[in-house]
Amino acid sequence: MVFKLAPFLAFVPAFLIWSVIPLGGDFTDGRDGTVEWFGQVTRVQLADPPVGVLLVLALSSIAVYGVMLAGWSSGSKYPLLGSVRASAQMISYEAALGLSLATVLMAAGTLSTSGIVMSQDRLTDWHLLSTGVVPFVVFLIAMTAELNRPPFDLVEAEQEIVGGFHTEYSSIRFALFFLAEFMNVISMSALLVTLFLGGPQPLLIGSFDLFAVLGPFGGTAWLLLKVFLFLYVYVWFRATLPRLRYDQLMDLGWKVLIPVALGWFLLLAALQLGRDNDLSQTNYVALVVVCLVVLGLGYLLFSAAIAVARRNRDREGAAY
């Protein structure tokens, strides 16, 4: 039963993410994204829960269960090892993805996906710019690793003798895993556009809107154009970047992306605290310096712990 269930645990969340993505609507000038079609006022969005972003994170976490259970239920040690490797990769980059997402939530002040789009009314308000670009870059890299796309495509392991967690799968169940993977690329690109690039918000040149002639479908056209831009970026990644070794992949996640995402979040939180409390310039600078010092000490301690663990591992291996 678990063997048959695992592909659906990977497949279903890839499509459910679209339920909370605003697919269009008029969000300009503080409007709530509703449109009037055939005399009815409605949202171009299936559901708008107040915790929509948390729902997306929960759905992306469920996919890890699909991969792990697929390897475990196959009854072979090779798929099991492949699923452990895949789960470690997905869980590691989930942390960096969540920390970069936290900066967007702090800037928007809401967990609702439509609320996040409404907070990006103008180009200068897009969270790509308002959060300082760094969370966007971290989110893009972590999302690429989370989706097992090149250069992080170590999960399928087509360069090895045994293919990975789906070695024992064939036919439609095998197809469901790869349909989920490619659908996740589209879904997460739409999420990235929603969080950082204004979602259906138009990219105005002065007051000119390229898709104004489409009326209520103009926002949908802008969303699709932005999503296709990131789909092209993923094709570009695949054709350009060489595959990382597994140790390089884990080092990038734990020693680079997580400290950078956490440090940038603390820095933006300090700046926000300073603005909200009208701190003097001296106190403002002192607050930022304290955050940077705490982050630096934490990174040094973390690096030292990793170095000690590796030295003990090498010593035990030499003794063996």
C-alpha positions in Angstrom: 0.0 0.0 0.0 2.8 2.4 0.9 4.6 1.6 -2.4 1.4 2.6 -4.3 0.7 5.7 -2.1 4.2 7.3 -2.4 3.9 8.6 -6.0 0.6 10.4 -5.0 2.3 12.0 -2.0 4.7 13.6 -4.4 2.2 14.3 -7.2 -0.8 15.9 -5.4 1.1 18.7 -3.5 2.6 19.9 -6.7 -0.9 20.8 -8.0 -2.4 21.9 -4.7 0.1 24.8 -4.5 -1.9 26.5 -7.3 -4.9 26.7 -5.0 -3.5 29.7 -3.1 -1.7 31.4 -6.0 -3.4 34.7 -7.2 -3.8 34.0 -10.9 -4.9 37.5 -11.9 -7.1 40.4 -10.8 -6.6 44.1 -10.2 -4.3 44.7 -7.3 -3.3 48.3 -8.3 -3.9 51.4 -6.2 -4.7 49.3 -3.1 -7.4 47.2 -4.6 -8.1 43.7 -3.3 -7.5 41.8 -6.5 -11.2 41.2 -7.4 -12.5 41.5 -10.9 -16.0 41.6 -12.4 -16.8 38.9 -14.9 -20.3 38.6 -16.4 -21.7 40.8 -13.7 -20.2 38.8 -10.8 -17.3 40.1 -8.6 -14.8 37.4 -7.8 -11.2 36.6 -7.2 -9.0 34.9 -9.8 -7.8 32.5 -7.0 -9.3 29.2 -5.8 -8.8 29.9 -2.1 -7.3 32.8 0.0 -6.7 31.4 3.5 -5.0 33.9 5.9 -2.1 31.4 6.3 -1.6 30.7 2.6 2.2 30.7 2.8 2.2 28.2 5.6 0.0 26.0 3.5 2.6 26.1 0.7 5.4 25.2 3.1 3.3 22.3 4.4 2.6 21.0 0.9 6.3 21.2 0.0 7.1 19.2 3.1 4.7 16.4 2.3 6.7 15.7 -0.9 9.6 14.7 1.3 7.4 11.9 2.7 6.6 10.7 -0.9 10.3 10.3 -1.7 11.3 8.7 1.6 8.4 6.2 1.6 9.1 5.3 -2.0 12.6 4.2 -1.2 11.6 2.4 2.0 8.7 0.5 0.6 10.7 -0.7 -2.5 12.2 -3.4 -0.3 15.7 -2.8 -1.7 18.7 -1.2 -0.1 19.6 0.9 -3.2 16.3 2.8 -3.4 16.4 3.2 0.4 19.9 4.8 0.2 18.7 7.0 -2.7 15.6 8.2 -0.7 17.8 9.0 2.4 20.1 11.1 0.2 17.1 12.8 -1.5 15.4 13.5 1.9 18.6 15.0 3.4 18.9 17.3 0.4 15.3 18.5 0.5 15.2 19.0 4.3 18.5 20.9 4.3 17.4 23.4 1.7 13.9 23.7 3.2 15.6 25.6 6.1 17.2 28.2 3.8 14.0 28.5 1.8 12.0 29.2 5.0 14.4 31.8 6.3 14.4 33.7 3.0 10.6 33.5 3.0 10.5 35.0 6.5 12.0 38.2 5.2 9.1 38.5 2.7 6.5 37.9 5.4 8.1 40.5 7.6 8.1 43.1 4.8 4.5 42.3 3.8 3.1 41.9 7.3 0.8 39.0 6.3 0.7 35.3 5.5 -1.9 35.6 2.9 -0.7 35.3 -0.7 -3.1 37.9 -2.0 -2.0 40.2 0.8 1.6 39.8 -0.2 0.7 40.7 -3.8 -1.3 43.8 -2.5 1.8 44.9 -0.6 3.7 45.2 -3.9 1.6 47.9 -5.5 4.4 49.6 -7.4 7.7 48.3 -8.9 9.7 49.9 -6.1 7.5 48.0 -3.6 8.3 44.6 -5.1 9.9 42.4 -2.5 12.8 41.7 -4.9 13.9 45.3 -4.2 12.4 46.0 -0.7 14.2 43.0 0.9 17.5 43.7 -0.7 17.7 41.0 -3.5 19.6 38.6 -1.1 16.5 36.7 0.0 15.4 36.4 -3.6 18.8 34.8 -4.6 18.7 32.5 -1.6 15.1 31.5 -2.3 15.9 30.8 -6.0 18.9 28.6 -5.2 17.1 26.8 -2.3 14.1 26.2 -4.5 16.3 24.8 -7.3 17.8 22.3 -4.9 14.4 21.5 -3.4 13.1 20.7 -6.9 16.1 18.5 -7.7 16.8 20.5 -10.8 20.4 21.0 -12.2 23.0 21.6 -10.8 21.4 19.9 -7.8 19.9 16.9 -9.6 21.6 14.2 -7.5 18.3 12.6 -6.5 17.7 10.7 -9.8 21.4 9.7 -10.0 21.3 8.9 -13.7 25.1 8.9 -13.7 25.2 6.0 -11.3 24.5 2.3 -11.8 21.4 2.4 -9.7 18.9 5.2 -10.4 17.8 6.4 -7.0 14.7 6.2 -4.9 12.5 5.3 -7.9 14.6 2.3 -9.1 11.7 -0.2 -8.5 9.1 2.0 -10.1 7.8 1.7 -13.7 4.8 2.7 -15.8 2.4 5.3 -14.5 3.9 5.4 -11.0 7.3 6.2 -12.4 5.6 8.9 -14.6 3.9 10.4 -11.6 7.2 11.1 -9.8 8.6 13.0 -12.8 5.3 14.7 -13.6 5.4 16.0 -10.0 9.0 17.1 -10.4 8.3 19.1 -13.6 5.0 20.4 -12.2 6.8 21.6 -9.1 9.1 23.7 -11.3 6.0 25.6 -12.6 4.3 25.8 -9.3 7.3 27.1 -7.4 8.1 29.6 -10.2 4.6 31.0 -9.7 5.2 31.1 -6.0 8.5 33.0 -6.5 6.8 35.5 -8.8 4.0 35.9 -6.2 6.5 36.5 -3.3 9.1 38.7 -5.0 7.9 40.0 -8.4 4.4 41.3 -7.6 2.4 38.3 -9.0 -0.2 39.5 -11.4 0.9 43.2 -10.8 1.7 44.8 -14.2 5.2 46.1 -15.0 4.2 49.6 -15.9 6.3 51.8 -18.2 5.2 55.2 -17.0 1.5 54.6 -17.0 1.5 52.2 -20.0 0.4 48.6 -19.4 1.3 46.2 -22.2 -1.7 43.9 -21.5 -4.3 46.6 -20.7 -6.3 45.5 -23.8 -7.0 42.1 -22.1 -9.0 43.8 -19.4 -9.5 41.5 -16.4 -7.2 38.9 -18.0 -4.3 41.4 -18.0 -3.0 40.3 -14.6 -3.1 36.7 -15.7 -1.0 37.5 -18.7 1.6 39.3 -16.6 1.8 36.3 -14.2 2.3 33.9 -17.1 5.0 36.1 -18.6 6.9 36.2 -15.4 6.5 32.4 -14.8 7.8 31.7 -18.3 10.8 33.9 -17.6 11.8 31.6 -14.7 11.1 28.5 -16.7 13.6 29.8 -19.2 16.0 30.4 -16.4 15.8 26.7 -15.3 16.5 25.6 -18.9 19.4 27.9 -18.8 20.7 26.4 -15.6 20.5 22.9 -17.0 22.5 23.8 -20.1 25.1 25.9 -18.3 26.0 24.7 -14.8 27.8 21.4 -14.0 26.4 19.1 -11.4 27.7 19.5 -7.8 29.2 16.7 -5.7 27.1 15.7 -2.8 29.4 17.2 -0.2 29.4 20.5 -2.1 25.7 20.5 -2.2 25.4 20.0 1.6 28.1 22.5 2.3 26.4 25.1 0.2 23.1 24.6 2.0 24.3 24.4 5.6 27.5 26.6 5.6 26.4 29.3 3.1 22.7 29.7 2.4 21.4 29.2 5.9 23.8 31.6 7.6 23.3 34.2 4.8 19.5 33.9 5.0 19.5 34.1 8.8 21.9 37.0 8.9 19.9 39.0 6.3 16.7 38.3 8.2 18.3 39.6 11.5 19.6 42.7 9.7 16.3 43.6 8.1 14.6 42.9 11.5 17.0 45.4 13.2 16.3 48.0 10.5 12.6 47.5 10.9 12.9 47.8 14.6 14.9 51.0 14.3 12.3 52.5 12.0 9.3 51.5 14.2 10.9 52.9 17.4 12.5 56.0 15.9 15.9 55.1 17.2 18.7 57.7 17.0 21.4 57.1 14.4 23.9 55.9 17.1 21.5 53.3 18.6 20.5 52.3 15.1 24.1 51.5 14.1 24.7 49.8 17.4 21.7 47.5 16.9 22.9 46.5 13.4 26.5 45.9 14.7 25.2 43.7 17.5 23.2 41.6 15.0 26.2 41.2 12.8 28.5 40.2 15.7 26.0 37.6 17.0 25.7 36.2 13.5 29.5 36.1 13.0 30.0 34.3 16.4 27.3 31.8 15.6 28.8 31.1 12.2 32.3 30.5 13.7 30.9 28.2 16.3 28.9 26.3 13.7 32.0 26.0 11.4 34.1 24.8 14.3 31.6 22.1 15.2 31.6 20.8 11.7 35.4 20.8 11.6 35.6 18.8 14.8 33.0 16.3 13.6 34.9 15.8 10.3 38.2 15.4 12.2 36.7 12.7 14.4 35.2 11.0 11.4 38.5 10.9 9.6 40.3 9.7 12.8 37.8 6.8 13.2 38.1 5.9 9.5 41.9 5.8 9.8 41.8 3.7 12.9 39.4 1.3 11.1 
